Structures are given as C-alpha cells and as structure tokens.
Amino acid sequence: MYTVDDHLLMVATDRISAYDVVLGSMIPDKGKVLTQLSAFWFARTGDIVPNHLMSTTPEEYPAACLPHADVLRGRSMLVRRTEPIPVECVARGYLAGSGWVDYQRSGSVCGVALPDGLRQSDRLPAPIFTPATKATSGHDENISAAEAAELVGPRLMEQLRALTLALYAHGAAHAESCGIIVADTKFEFGLIRAAGHEGAADLEDGDELILIDETLTSDSSRFWPEDTHRPGQAQPSFDKQFVRDHLDAVQWNRQPPAPVLPDAVIAKTREKYLEAYRLLTGQKLQ
C-alpha cells in the first residue's frame, strides 16, 4: 500500500499466507488474480454500493508511478482514500470454518441461532451476517452484531449488514451460475466523511460509505466446486485451503518460518486460482 498524491496505490504480490504466517514460497500470478477478480466484481456491484477503485491502468496513475508501469500492470489498483471501518463484514451462506466450530459448540454462529441438526458444509436456511474485529496482528475475532454496533454505531452497523448481505447475494448468484459455491466471504468498507463530520461516532447524513480492499476473491472467500459439494465433510476448494492442507499433512507447528512449498503444491494452487478466475469472469487472466 502506497500513498500517491491524494490517493492510495494497492499492489498485490504473489506472496501467500497460512495460519497468519507469510510463506517464503510464492504462487505465480496470484496477485494478478486477486486484483483482476476484484476489479471484475467492483464493476458488477457499483449499483449496490460505490467502491474505491479509480483505475487499474498504470498509464492513468500519477506520474510517480509511471517508471514502475511494467511491475504494476495487472496487479495494482489506484484507489480513493477512506476512513477504514474497523470491522470485517462476513457473510455466510454455508456452515464452514470457524462458523462450523462455533455451531458445534453453541448451536449458533456469532450469536445467530441456527436450526438443530445441521452438518458441516450444509447450506444455511438463509445467509447470515457475522462481523469480526480487524486485528492488527494474529487472528481476527468473530463478534456479534451488537458488539460491532458498539464499535462503530448502530446506524452504520445496520448499513454494513444490509450491504454485506446484498453483495453476497449478488456474488453467490453469479458464482452459482458459473458452477462455484461461495460458502462465505468477507467485505471491508470505508467512510468518506462530509465536512465537519471528522471524528463522528456513527454514520452521519452526507457521509459516503464505500466498498474497499478486495472483493469476492479466492483469498477473501471460500469457493467450492458446485458439482462436488457433499455436506457432512470439508469440501475441495478453489482457494488456498490446498496450501493449508499440505502444511497440515507435514505437521507444521504453525510458527515461523513456514516450510518451503513443493513445486507440485505451488503449481496446483496456481491452477486453482486461475480456474476460479476463468469460471467467474469467463476470461483468461490478462
């Protein structure tokens, strides 16, 4: 992330993390997939909520960026600066990950009560909104909507909930038409405050709420192949779960440094990212 004039320049590298550790191994083209897939979704969802994207074309960036155009091409975004909201907005349509763990323990997910008898990877009766804190280090922590409202204000929290579920509904419907299940995903939002609203504790009239960061990518979502979906077990995926599974198989203790990934794991992970991009966009990676 770079400050460029009054904007930000976001550059997505090919580095990959697992269990909150950045691995030494890279996944070729991963940064391009995340950037170009986010741009695809930003273009599709602008009628739901404005977003921060200004350009993905280096020639349109400020002059200071032009000497680096070849490095930036395909993996960077010039974006508007915002006041980031300190809550990650998670939408869940299926029971997986920390949601499955929470349900087994309490019969609910982040305080949202669910019917008895659901299995791992089951589709939920309706998508749910489950916010999380944005940790500066380590794991984000799931919180209830009431706790989130205490952090950012009830008016803003209700807007975040409505937008999160609307974005998920749009993304999940499109993905399903492409043969992909979006089991869950997270969105991030930022505020552009109206003059005189600096330091406000909630959403005020005239403030602009916009979608920021990445959107509906393999790093921010669980993508499952629809044709192999079998509730009652973990699912194969188009995301970096393949890397996590390898690290679990070699019994890594999840402390740095991480093991070097074998070439076969790198190649298969890259293949999964590219396949998700192709299916969702109908295009090859630029």
Long-range contacts (C-beta under 8 A, 24 or more apart in sequence): 4-61, 4-62, 4-64, 4-65, 4-78, 5-62, 5-64, 6-81, 7-54, 7-62, 7-78, 7-79, 7-80, 7-81, 8-78, 8-79, 8-80, 8-81, 9-61, 9-65, 9-72, 9-76, 9-77, 9-78, 9-79, 10-35, 10-76, 10-77, 10-79, 11-72, 11-75, 11-76, 12-75, 12-76, 12-214, 13-75, 16-240, 16-243, 16-269, 18-240, 18-243, 18-244, 18-247, 18-258, 19-244, 19-247, 19-254, 20-137, 20-138, 20-139, 20-254, 21-254, 21-255, 21-256, 21-257, 21-258, 22-258, 23-243, 23-258, 23-261, 24-257, 24-258, 24-260, 25-258, 25-260, 25-261, 25-266, 26-266, 27-266, 27-269, 27-270, 27-273, 28-266, 28-270, 29-270, 29-273, 29-274, 29-285, 30-269, 30-270, 30-273, 31-75, 32-74, 32-75, 32-285, 32-286, 33-217, 33-218, 33-273, 33-274, 33-276, 33-277, 33-285, 34-75, 34-214, 34-217, 34-218, 34-219, 35-74, 35-75, 35-76, 35-77, 35-214, 36-74, 36-277, 36-281, 36-285, 36-286, 37-214, 37-216, 37-217, 37-218, 37-276, 37-277, 37-280, 37-281, 38-77, 38-214, 38-215, 38-216, 38-217, 39-77, 40-280, 40-281, 41-171, 41-215, 41-216, 42-211, 42-215, 44-170, 44-174, 45-167, 45-170, 45-171, 45-211, 45-215, 48-163, 48-166, 48-167, 48-170, 49-163, 49-166, 49-167, 49-189, 49-209, 49-210, 49-211, 50-208, 50-209, 50-210, 50-211, 51-210, 51-211, 51-212, 51-215, 52-79, 52-80, 52-82, 52-190, 52-210, 52-211, 52-212, 53-77, 53-78, 53-79, 54-78, 54-79, 54-80, 74-285, 74-286, 79-212, 80-192, 80-210, 82-190, 82-191, 82-192, 82-210, 82-212, 83-190, 83-191, 83-192, 83-193, 84-134, 84-188, 84-189, 84-190, 84-212, 85-152, 85-156, 85-160, 85-188, 85-189, 85-190, 85-191, 86-133, 86-134, 86-151, 86-152, 87-131, 87-132, 87-133, 87-134, 87-143, 87-148, 87-151, 87-152, 87-157, 87-160, 88-131, 88-132, 88-133, 88-134, 88-140, 88-186, 88-187, 88-188, 89-129, 89-131, 89-160, 89-161, 89-163, 89-164, 89-186, 89-187, 89-188, 89-189, 90-129, 90-130, 90-131, 90-132, 90-142, 90-164, 90-184, 90-185, 90-186, 90-187, 91-127, 91-128, 91-129, 91-130, 91-164, 91-165, 91-167, 91-168, 91-184, 91-185, 91-186, 91-187, 92-124, 92-127, 92-128, 92-130, 92-183, 92-184, 93-123, 93-124, 93-127, 93-168, 93-172, 93-181, 93-182, 93-183, 93-184, 94-121, 94-122, 94-123, 94-124, 94-181, 94-183, 94-184, 94-222, 94-224, 95-119, 95-120, 95-121, 95-122, 95-124, 96-120, 96-121, 96-183, 96-184, 96-222, 96-234, 96-235, 97-184, 97-222, 98-142, 99-130, 99-184, 102-142, 109-142, 110-142, 110-143, 110-144, 110-145, 111-144, 111-145, 111-146, 119-231, 119-232, 120-231, 120-232, 120-233, 120-234, 121-183, 121-224, 121-229, 121-230, 121-231, 121-232, 121-233, 121-234, 121-235, 122-231, 122-232, 123-231, 127-165, 127-168, 127-169, 127-172, 129-160, 129-161, 129-164, 129-165, 131-157, 131-160, 132-186, 134-188, 152-202, 153-201, 153-202, 153-203, 154-202, 155-202, 155-203, 156-191, 156-202, 156-203, 156-209, 159-203, 159-209, 160-189, 160-209, 163-187, 163-189, 163-209, 163-211, 167-211, 167-215, 167-216, 171-216, 174-280, 175-216, 175-223, 175-280, 176-226, 178-279, 178-280, 178-282, 179-225, 179-226, 179-227, 179-279, 180-223, 180-224, 180-225, 180-226, 180-238, 180-276, 180-279, 180-280, 181-223, 181-224, 181-225, 181-226, 181-229, 181-235, 182-216, 182-221, 182-222, 182-223, 183-221, 183-222, 183-223, 183-224, 183-235, 184-221, 184-222, 185-216, 185-220, 185-221, 185-222, 186-220, 186-221, 187-211, 187-213, 187-215, 187-220, 188-212, 188-213, 218-272, 218-273, 218-276, 223-276, 237-272, 238-272, 238-273, 238-275, 238-276, 239-272, 239-276, 240-269, 242-268, 242-269, 242-272, 243-269
